[in-house]
């Protein structure tokens, strides 16, 4: 299974972009989303952006990923990591 990680474009380079996310800076292939302006959030799957997302969705997804890491580390009170997960928007 592949998990999408939110990253923010910090430098557009046409078919790729320098992006910054929870794992630091990385070059992301932008062929599926097209070139995106600096500041845009995308979901990165194994080095390829597959979807443009909002800043709010990026924050919610990052919180859920923090919760997943907390669960792996044995934490049992996970509610704080999943506030408003039902608010993640999807295109119609």
Secondary structure as the mmCIF struct_conf table of DSSP 4:
data_model
#
loop_
_struct_conf.conf_type_id
_struct_conf.id
_struct_conf.beg_label_comp_id
_struct_conf.beg_label_asym_id
_struct_conf.beg_label_seq_id
_struct_conf.end_label_comp_id
_struct_conf.end_label_asym_id
_struct_conf.end_label_seq_id
STRN STRN1 UNK A 5 UNK A 13
TURN_TY1_P TURN_TY1_P1 UNK A 14 UNK A 15
STRN STRN2 UNK A 16 UNK A 21
TURN_TY1_P TURN_TY1_P2 UNK A 22 UNK A 23
STRN STRN3 UNK A 24 UNK A 29
TURN_TY1_P TURN_TY1_P3 UNK A 31 UNK A 33
TURN_TY1_P TURN_TY1_P4 UNK A 38 UNK A 39
STRN STRN4 UNK A 41 UNK A 45
TURN_TY1_P TURN_TY1_P5 UNK A 46 UNK A 47
STRN STRN5 UNK A 48 UNK A 53
HELX_RH_AL_P HELX_RH_AL_P1 UNK A 55 UNK A 72
TURN_TY1_P TURN_TY1_P6 UNK A 73 UNK A 74
HELX_RH_3T_P HELX_RH_3T_P1 UNK A 79 UNK A 82
TURN_TY1_P TURN_TY1_P7 UNK A 83 UNK A 84
HELX_RH_3T_P HELX_RH_3T_P2 UNK A 85 UNK A 87
#
